[in-house]
Amino acid sequence: MFVFNGDYVDRGAWGFETYFLLLAWKVLLPHRVFLLRGNHETKFCTSVYGFEKENSVKFGEHSKHVYRKLLGCFECHPLAAVIAGKVFMAHGGLFWSLKPGPYTRSFLVRAAAKLKLGDLDDLAKSRRGVLDPSAMGNNVIPGDILWSDPSPNPGLASNEGRGIGLVFGLDCTQEFMDKHKLKLIVRCHEGPDARQKRPEMASMDKGYTIDHVVKAGKLITLFSAPDYPQFQVTETRFNNKAAYIVLEPPDFCKPDICVFEAVLPRPHVMPYYDHVNVMDSDDELDLPKDG
Ligand SMILES: [Mn+2]
């Protein structure tokens, strides 16, 4: 069984053909291949970071139809997976428990520390079929789960660095794992560039970090794009290693982390967006702080 954890369409990492290849795998092996959603699988990110443009160049007169179908695919990806009842996997991380809203972003920012951590029942009740999960409104869990990050500080706080989702401490990881009898959480969503902006967290140079070690188990960040990102303004590259995880039965919760390097020289491909002037893909949502 293969579980992929989102951001297939990130031009800095995977890209256009990769997404089609993964969709073909899903069609061929629907009960063996699972494609969780990442924050890049949205209309916003695909229109800003070159995916839509690449689609229009490659599919020409059919591209509008193909893009509409692709947006439909994005909405269908699951937001999370529980493997063997012991391993929770989602692209960003944990999420709030909220009674029916709507909520403004400023309310969530102010109230974050007093809000409850969400559980799998809250997740099941959320509406996943949204094209661009929002930082506010009455359905914020999809935005949380795609954008949140772990923190070295305890508790829940609004994720000010991203403008959406939350940051959660190891007490939250412990609570979530205890509640659902989990032994391992695997999330992605932070490459070496994102970690460079958060010096309080370990660097992503080797393709993974163990961010929380709690009584119940561990929370691991996994990053599977070596030498990231493909497109950037400066000449300096991160030259980071990347990793994937093998989970073996019967435990499934003792991760065998496999590290790999990029094939160099990297093949030349077009960015299909103005990567000099468009903001980094880790600052994707430049939302107003109020509203
Ligand atoms: Mn991401």
Residues whose N, C-alpha, C, O or C-beta is under 5 A from the ligand:
A	BS01	MN	D7 G38 N39 L146 H189
